[in-house]
């Protein structure tokens, strides 16, 4: 059994995740901040940016990392950001063809491009945040 950092490095390589944990957390936090301000990009950018949470999930639930006490700091950091993001999601709308609660969620309010896409593609009416 190696150290937490060695195990983490090895796992990131195996999973083909190019960013280390602090960078992944920063990306997730910045994305959530953009959503809090009113996500202003189109849906393809949104889908691209939210994928960072998929990588985080692979690491959060990894049995090898869960053995280390240090991993709890990572778990807590992600969960704090998750709480912020869940508050932004609509209570009545979900995309059923997506994996992960974060990808199934639909923002309650966003910028014009996101709002228009959600209306046209899914028929959901969400608020425009300017």
C-alpha positions, 0 to 999 in steps of 0.5 A: 500500500502506497501513500495517498498521493502515490495512490491518487497519482496512479489512479488519475493516470489509470482513469485518464484524468489529466487534472489533479484533485485540487484542479478538479475541485477548482473547476467544479467550484468555478462552474458552480459559481458561473451557474450561481451568476446565471450560466451564460453559455450554450448547452454544449459548453454547459455539458462540457463543463459539467463533465468535471463532476463525472471525474470527481465522482470516480475519485469520490467513490474509489475504494482505494482512495477511501481507505485514506483519512486524507481523502475525507478532505477531498470528499468534504470539499466536493460535497460543499460545492455540491450543496451549492449546485443542488440549490440551483437545480429545478425541483420539477425538471430532470433529464432522465437520459443522463448519468449522475444527479448533477447531469440530470439536473436543470438549472432554475435560472440561467442566461439566454442561450441556456434558457432557450435551449432548455425550452426548445429541446425539453419544453421546460420553462426556466427563469432568465437570469440577466 
